[in-house]
Amino acid sequence: MSKNSNKARISTFILLSVVMLITFAVYTLCVAVVDVQPIGPNKGPSATLVGFAEINGNFRDAIGHNFTLKKISDILGYLAIATAGGFGILGLVQLIKRKDLKKVDGDLYILLGFYVLIGMAYLLFEKLVINYRPIVMDGGVEPSYPSSHTVLAITFLYAAIIMLRRRVKDSQKMTVISIVLLVMMLAIILLRLFSGVHWLTDIIGGVILSVLLISIYNLAMAIYTAKVEG
């Protein structure tokens, strides 16, 4: 890839990251202040306030709750997270064989940073509560915005596809792997949506945040590629 192509990719991902950051910030603000009504599970003085109440309430009433779908999405979510363990083992094996941190593949360090960024986003919205779940789980209400399963499904599985493409040389095998991971990604999002444990706006917020995080990841990978190729 030429230097001009690398520069163009870097510029594109910088622009996309900025656009998605603004989009996510504006969307989150709208969820927090637009059509806020006490439609959550808690009533009375401690009523659960929810933004975009009419849209979220109508969707909740239409789909209800299905804990079987939730359990399936949980299992698939664990499989998505397991991809991180796989790449962690790969990095550890490289470190043992090469006996030097600097000789571990650079894209594995970028992936680690990506995981840390995802974790920071998760912790942020555990403290900065925008919405609570539409149902009571484990004896109390829990933060639900954005959908963490949606974020994990999109970010972890997308990164897995990118990392595997750099290592699997058989194009047909890689095509099959990509399809399987993309189907898993879509399944987790849809199962989470129709299980009724999230508001519709939680899922949408999870998708937008995921695109933002992926944009930053792609930017880091483009900078890394440009550095490697000189």
C-alpha positions in Angstrom: 0.0 0.0 0.0 1.4 3.4 -1.0 2.1 6.2 1.5 -0.6 8.3 -0.1 -3.1 5.5 0.4 -2.1 5.1 4.0 -2.4 8.9 4.6 -5.9 8.8 3.0 -7.0 5.9 5.2 -5.7 7.7 8.3 -7.5 10.9 7.4 -10.7 8.9 6.7 -10.7 7.2 10.0 -9.9 10.4 11.9 -12.9 12.1 10.2 -15.1 9.1 10.9 -14.0 8.9 14.5 -14.9 12.6 15.0 -18.2 12.3 13.3 -19.2 9.2 15.3 -18.1 10.8 18.6 -20.4 13.8 17.9 -23.2 11.5 16.7 -22.9 9.4 19.9 -22.7 12.4 22.2 -25.8 14.0 20.5 -27.8 10.8 20.5 -27.0 10.1 24.2 -28.0 13.6 25.1 -31.3 13.1 23.3 -31.9 9.8 25.1 -31.3 11.6 28.4 -33.6 14.6 27.8 -36.2 13.9 25.1 -39.7 12.7 26.1 -38.5 11.5 29.5 -41.3 9.7 31.4 -41.6 7.3 34.4 -42.3 4.1 32.3 -39.7 1.9 33.9 -40.4 -0.9 36.4 -40.1 1.3 39.5 -43.1 3.5 40.3 -43.8 6.2 42.9 -41.1 8.5 44.3 -38.3 6.3 42.9 -39.9 6.0 39.5 -37.6 4.9 36.7 -37.4 7.7 34.1 -36.8 6.8 30.5 -36.1 9.0 27.5 -37.9 8.6 24.2 -40.6 7.1 26.4 -43.3 6.7 23.7 -41.1 4.8 21.3 -39.4 2.7 24.0 -42.7 2.0 25.7 -44.5 0.9 22.6 -41.6 -1.4 21.6 -41.5 -2.9 25.0 -45.2 -3.6 25.1 -45.0 -5.1 21.6 -42.2 -7.6 22.3 -42.6 -8.3 26.0 -39.8 -10.3 27.8 -38.2 -13.6 26.9 -35.5 -14.8 29.3 -34.7 -17.8 27.0 -33.5 -15.4 24.3 -31.5 -13.5 27.0 -29.8 -16.7 28.1 -28.9 -17.6 24.5 -27.5 -14.1 24.0 -25.5 -14.4 27.2 -23.9 -17.7 25.9 -23.1 -16.2 22.6 -21.7 -13.1 24.3 -19.3 -15.3 26.3 -18.1 -16.8 23.0 -17.5 -13.3 21.7 -15.4 -12.4 24.8 -13.6 -15.7 24.4 -12.0 -14.4 21.2 -10.1 -11.9 23.4 -8.7 -14.9 25.4 -7.6 -16.6 22.2 -5.6 -13.5 21.1 -4.2 -13.1 24.6 -2.9 -16.7 24.5 -1.4 -16.0 21.0 0.4 -13.0 22.5 1.7 -15.0 25.4 3.0 -17.8 23.2 4.8 -15.2 21.1 6.4 -13.7 24.2 7.5 -17.1 25.5 9.0 -18.1 22.1 10.6 -14.8 21.2 11.6 -13.8 24.8 11.1 -10.1 24.1 8.0 -7.9 24.5 9.1 -5.8 21.5 8.9 -8.9 19.3 5.3 -9.6 20.0 3.1 -8.6 17.0 2.3 -4.9 17.2 -1.3 -5.4 16.2 -1.8 -7.5 19.4 -0.8 -4.5 21.4 -3.3 -2.4 19.5 -6.0 -5.0 20.1 -5.2 -4.9 23.8 -5.6 -1.1 23.8 -8.9 -1.6 22.0 -10.1 -3.9 24.7 -9.1 -1.4 27.4 -11.0 1.4 25.5 -14.1 -0.8 25.4 -13.7 -1.5 29.2 -13.4 2.2 29.9 -16.6 2.9 27.9 -18.4 0.2 29.9 -17.3 1.6 33.2 -18.2 5.1 32.2 -21.9 4.1 31.6 -22.0 2.1 34.8 -21.4 5.4 36.6 -23.1 7.8 34.2 -26.6 6.2 34.1 -28.7 7.3 31.2 -31.4 4.6 31.4 -32.3 1.6 33.6 -33.5 -1.7 32.3 -37.2 -2.1 31.4 -37.4 -5.0 33.9 -36.1 -5.8 37.4 -33.2 -8.2 37.3 -31.3 -9.7 40.3 -33.6 -7.9 42.8 -33.1 -4.4 41.5 -32.9 -2.1 38.4 -29.6 -2.0 36.5 -28.1 0.5 34.0 -29.1 -0.4 30.5 -27.7 2.3 28.2 -25.9 1.5 26.0 -26.4 -2.2 25.5 -23.1 -3.7 26.6 -23.9 -7.0 24.8 -24.4 -5.1 21.6 -21.1 -3.3 22.1 -19.2 -6.5 22.9 -20.7 -8.4 20.0 -19.8 -5.8 17.4 -16.4 -4.7 18.7 -14.9 -8.1 19.8 -16.1 -10.0 16.7 -15.2 -7.3 14.3 -11.7 -7.1 15.8 -11.5 -10.9 15.6 -12.2 -10.8 11.9 -9.6 -8.2 11.3 -6.9 -10.0 13.3 -7.7 -13.4 11.7 -7.6 -11.9 8.2 -4.0 -10.9 8.9 -3.1 -14.4 9.8 -5.3 -16.9 7.9 -3.9 -17.1 4.4 -6.6 -19.5 3.0 -9.2 -17.0 1.6 -12.0 -19.6 1.4 -11.5 -20.6 5.0 -11.4 -16.9 6.1 -14.6 -16.2 4.2 -16.4 -19.0 6.2 -14.9 -17.7 9.5 -16.0 -14.2 8.7 -19.6 -15.3 7.9 -19.8 -17.3 11.1 -18.6 -14.4 13.2 -20.9 -11.9 11.5 -23.9 -14.2 11.9 -23.0 -14.5 15.6 -22.7 -10.7 15.9 -26.1 -10.2 14.3 -27.7 -13.0 16.4 -26.5 -11.4 19.7 -27.8 -8.0 18.8 -31.2 -9.4 17.7 -31.5 -11.7 20.6 -30.7 -8.9 23.0 -33.2 -6.7 21.3 -36.1 -9.1 21.3 -35.4 -10.6 24.8 -36.9 -7.4 26.2 -34.1 -6.7 28.7 -33.2 -3.5 26.9 -35.0 -0.5 25.6 -34.8 0.0 21.8 -32.7 3.1 22.3 -30.2 1.1 24.3 -29.5 -1.2 21.3 -29.3 1.7 18.9 -26.9 3.5 21.3 -24.8 0.3 21.5 -24.5 0.2 17.7 -23.5 3.8 17.5 -20.9 3.5 20.2 -19.5 0.3 18.6 -19.0 2.1 15.3 -17.2 4.9 17.2 -14.9 2.4 18.9 -14.2 0.5 15.7 -13.4 3.8 13.9 -10.7 4.5 16.6 -9.5 0.9 16.3 -9.2 1.2 12.5 -7.4 4.5 12.9 -4.8 2.9 15.2 -4.4 0.0 12.8 -4.0 2.3 9.8 -1.3 4.3 11.7 0.4 1.0 12.7 0.3 -0.3 9.1 1.8 3.0 7.8 4.6 2.7 10.3 5.4 -0.9 9.4 5.4 -0.2 5.7 7.6 2.8 6.2 
